[in-house]
Amino acid sequence: MPETHALLMNSAGYIALEDEYGAKNYHPLDVVLTRGQGIWVWDVEGKRYLDCLSAYSAVNQGHCHPRIVQAMIEQAQRLSIVSRAFRNDQLGGFYKEICELTKSHMVLPMNSGAEAVESVIKAVRKWGYTVKGIPHGMAEIIVCQNNFHGRTITIISFSTEKQYRDGYEPFTPGFKVIPFGDADALESAITPNTVAFLVEPIQGEGGVIVPPDGYLRKVREICDKYNIVLVTDEIQTGLGRTGRLFAEEHEGIEADVTLIGKALSGGLYPISAVLSNKEVLGVFHPGDHGSTYGGNPLACAVARAALKVLIEEKMIENAATVGPYFMEQLRGIKSQYVKEVRGKGLLIGVELHKEAGGARHFCAKLKDKGILCKETHEHVIRFAPPLVIRKEDIDWALEQISDVLAH
């Protein structure tokens, strides 16, 4: 045991333990983090890094935000979970506050983003059968190429990423895939059995792909015309990431159902939610759907605090201000490797030419310079720091990024 303890005192020891005992379903950069505060994280040797991934937007409010931490401590000392067999004094307040903030009529709390997606698939199918009158077993949901909505068997059934599907057959039927950003393709794909269109306003995991201006407005019109449910997956783009509460707001539309997660707890506890009108979520009756942990008082208390600090500390407004500045400065970097810089707010993708040899080794170089980010879709570096980042922090980051991209 003393030898194991000594081994754990440095990064190499922690990495060795992970490699020996852990499943190999991740390929992380070799940095072992032990502490975080705001936009910064520290490794076990004490080196400080600027977090430009934000746990895939789970820590929009910054690492270990003191108000959210305090809410978590206070609730954990009172009551953590009773299951939904009984009521708790946090759930109603959470429902009211999130519905008023997001202009939703009804909310279904779950734990992970993937669970929220699975829940809405069940809801819109049941809506199709009980409200729209589609023959049972015939419901179709339209999705987009290059999508990322989670990792369950049903969700990967409509993924177009080969690795996500390889070896996991048979797949769940009932999905139709169309190109992203093409509203005409949506209209062409609709049949009398179509119940919903599930779409990310910006494809994050797909490489920070921003659709053409007006795309979501036209999608909203098409869904209204054919009486199908518009579902926006804002699990990564929502809660301030793009400089608005929801990315759909940039086009002035409201989805019938919106999915959120990640930053709903400020990164401190798993919680997600399906936000909907009463017509769609109203199809559920007692026993139709559930989750032991979904809506537990600890999660609700944390989420209520996370939403309060997001609004009261004007983090969304900050993303709307410093995000465009960050993107403009990135576009000004002279580099033979950069093909395009795109995004909205503080969700930014830097796509590299294929000749650059992939984005991962650029991320490794940035790590050495004290910036943590991650490649996505092989050739894209994603920059998505916490929404509390300041202009002077971005200026420091730009110096490091410019040096790496230039050389």
N, C-alpha and C positions, 0 to 999 in steps of 0.2 A: 504493500500500500504506500509506504513512503516514496518508492520509486515512481509510482503512478502520479503521486502528488507533485513530485519534482518535474515530471514530464509535462504537467499541465501549466507550468509557469511561463511557457513561451508559445508562440504561434505554431512552431513546428510540432510540438507535442499535441496541441488540440487538433491540428490537421491530421496527424497520424491516427488519433482516436477515431475521428470521423471516417477516415479511409478504411480502418479496420472493421468498424462495427456498423456503419451506416449503409443504407441502400444507395446505389449510385444513380439516382434519378435527377441529380443536379450537378452542374459543373461551375461552382462558384469561383470567383477570383480568390486568390490565396491571401485573404486578410481576415483576421480573427478579431471581431469587435466585442467590446466588453461594456461600453458606456456610450450614452448619447444624450445630447442636450440641444434643443433647437435644431439648427441646420448641421450641427457637428456631431461626429462619432469618433471614438477613440479605440485603437486596438490594444491588445494585451501588453504590448511594449510601451504604450503611452503615446504613440503617434496619432496626431489629429487629422481627420479627413472631413472635407465638405461632402455631405451626402447629396448626390444629384440623382438619386433614384427614388428616395422617399418610400422605400418598401413598396414599390409599384403604386405609389400614391396613397398608401395607408397612413402615412404620417404627414398629411398636408399641414397640420397644426404644429409640426415640429416634434422632435423626439422628447418624450417625457414632459409634456406640457404640465406645469405645476397645478393648474386648476383641474385638469382632467385626472391627474394622478391623485389629487386630494379627494375628488369625488369617488374615485375607485376605492381608495383606502376606507373612506367613511362608510360606503355601502358594503364593502367586504366584511367590515366589522359588525354590521347589523344583520344582513341577510343576503345570501348569494343566489340561491335557487330553490324553488319549491315545485317546479314543473308547472305546466299549464292546467294541472288538475285543480289548482287553487288560483285565486287572484293575488296580485301583489301591488303595493302602493307606488311603484315606479312606472308600471306599464301604461296606465291611463294618461299620466302626464307626458310620457314619451309620445304616445299616439297624438295627443292634442298639439303638442309643440311642433312635431315634425309635419303634421298635416297642415297646420297654419303656415309654417315656413315655406312649404313646397306647393301649397294650393292643392293638396291631394284630398280625396274624400275618405280614403280608407287605407290602412297599412297592415301588411303581414310581416312580422319580424322573423328573421331566420338567423343563421350563424355565419355562413360563408357566401361569397358571391355566387359560386356554383349552385348552392342550395336555392338562392333567390331565382336563378335562371330555371332550375328544375321546377320550382313552385309556379312560375309564370307559365311554363309549358303546360302543366296540369290545368291551370286556371283557364287559359285561352282555349284549350281543347274542350273543356267542360262547357265553357261559354258557347263555343261553336255548336255543341250538341243541344244544349238546353235553351239557348236564346236564339241563335241564328237558324237552327233547324237543320244542320248538316247531318247526313246519315251517320250513324255510329260507326266508328272505326275508319272514317274517311277524312278526318281533319288534316289539313296541310298548313305548315308554318313555313314562310319564306325567310331565308337568311342570306347573308352575303359571303362571297368568296373572301378569303383572307381573314375571316372572323376569328375572334377569340372570346369565348364565353365561359370557359371552365374546362374541367378535365374528367367529368363523369362519363360513363359509357354513352348515355343519351346525347350529351353535349358534343363529344368527339364524333358522334355519328354524323353531325353536319359540319364538322371542320373540314377544311380543304388542305390542311397541313399534313403531309404524308406521315411524318414521324409521330404525330399525335394519335394516329389511327392504326399504325402498323402493329399487327399481332393481337388486336383487341376485338376482332369480329366474333359473332355477328352484331350488326349495328341496328339501332332503333330506326324504324321507318317513319315517314310522315313529314319529311323536310325537303324543301326545294331550294337550290342555291343559285343566286344570280350575282352579276358583277356589282361591286360596291360603287356608289356614286352615280349610278345610272337609274334614274327614276323611270325612264321608259321601259327598262328591263323588268322593273317591278310590276308595272301595269300589264305587261305582256305575260307575266308568270301567274297572274291571279286567275283562279278558277272558282266555280261555285263552292268548292270545298275549302277555300282558303280562309283561315281563321285569324292569322296574325302575320305581321312583318316584324322581325326582331333585328335590330340594327344598333351598332355603336355609332354615335355622332362623329367620333374620330376613332379610327382603328389604332389603338395604342400598341398592342403586342404585334400587330401586323406591320409596324414600321412607322407609326405616327402618320397615318394616311388621312389627309383632310379632304373631304368631298368637295365638289364644286359649289360655289355660292348658289343658294336657292334650292339645293338638293332636298334638304329636309322639309322645306315649305311645300315643294311639289309632292314629296312622299306623304305629307299630312293630307293634302288634297286628294290624293289617290286612295288613301285608306278610308277617308270619309265617303268618297264616291262609291266604293265597293263594300262598305260596311265591314271592314276588317280592323283588328286591334293593332294600333301602332305601339310597339314596345321599344323603348330606348334603354340600352344597357349603358348606364352612367356609373358603373362600378369604379372605373378608373378615371373617366372624364368629369364626373360630378363632384359636388361639394367644393367648388372653387378652383379646381385645377386649371381650367381654361380662362379664368378671369370672370366667370359668371357662376352662379350657384350650380346651374346645369349647362352643359355645352349646347343643348337644344335651344337655349335662350338667345344665342347669337343669331338665330333665324326667326325668333319671335313665335315659336310654336310650342304647343304642349302635347306631349305624348298621352296616350290613354293609360299606359303603364310605364313607370320608370323604375329601374333597378339600381339600388345603391348598396355600398358596402365599404370596405377598405377604410377610408377616412371617417366613416360614420362613428368610429370609436377613437379617432386620433392615434390609431395603431396600438391601443392598449388592451383590446379585448375583441374577440370575434363577434361581429354583429353585422347583419345585412338586412335589407328591407325591400319588399315589393310595395311601391306606392301606386295607387290605382284609383280609378273611379269605382263607384259602388256597383256598377253593372257587371264588371269583370270579377272583382274579388267577392262580390255578393253571391257567386255560384257556390262558394264553399259553405258547407253546413258542418255542425259538430261531428267529428270522426272522419271527415273527408281528407284532412291533411293535418300534419302536426310536426312538432319537434320538441324533444325533451328540454333542450337548452334555449330554444327560440323564445325571445321575450322574457328571459330571466331578469330579475331585478338588478343584478350587477351590470349586465350589458346595457340595460335601459338607463341606469344612472350615469354610466360612462358616456353613452351616446348623447344624453341630454347636455352634459358638460361640454362634450366635443363640439356640438352644434352651437352652443352659446359662445364659446371662444372664437369659433370661426367667424361668426357674425359680429360680435361685440368688439373684437380686436381688428376688424376690417381686413382680414386676410384675403378675402376675395378681391377687394379693391386693390390690394397690394399686388396680387398676381396679374390683374389687368394693367397695372402700371409698369412693373419691372419685367414682366414676361416679354412684351414687345421690344423693350430695350435690349434684353438678353438676346433675342432672336436677331435683331438688327445688327448687333455687334458681332454675332457669330457669322452672319452673312458677309461682314466686312473682312473676315480673316482670309488672307490670300494663301490658298493651299491647293496644290495640284491634286489632292486626294478627294476634295469635297465636291460632290455632285449637286446637292441641294440641301437647303435648310428650310424646314417647314414646321408648322405647329400652330398652337393657339395658347395664349397665356403662358403658363409655366409647364406646358407639355410640348417639348421641342425635340424634333428628330433631325440629326445630321446624317444624311445619306452619303456614303462614300462610293467612289467609282470601284468597280470590281477589281481593277488593277491594283487597288490599295491593299488587297490581300485580306479583307475582312476587318470588321470593326473591333474584334476582341483584343487584338494586340495593341490597338489604340487605347482601349479601356485599361489595359494593364499598365501602359505608360502613364496614363492619367492617374492611376492609383499611386504610382511611385511619386507623383507630384502632389499627392494629397487630395485628389478628387475621385470620388467613387461614382461610377456610372456603369451601365450594362449595355451590351449589344443586343439588338433585337433584329430578327430576320437577317442575320449574318452581316449585312453591310450598313446597318443604321446604328448610330450612337444616340441613345435617348438621354436627354437632360430634363429632369423633373425634380428640382429641389423642393424642400418644404416651402409653403406659401409665406413663411415669415422671413424669407431671405431679403436682404437689403441690397441696394444698388452697389454699395462699396464691396460687399461680399461677391457680387457678380463680377465686378471689375477685377478683383483678385483672381477669381476663377478663369476669367477670360485670358489673363496673362498665361496661365498654365495651359489652357486649351489651345491657345494660339501657338505656343511653343511646340506642343505635340503635333498639331495638325500641319504646321509648317515644315517640320523636320521628320 
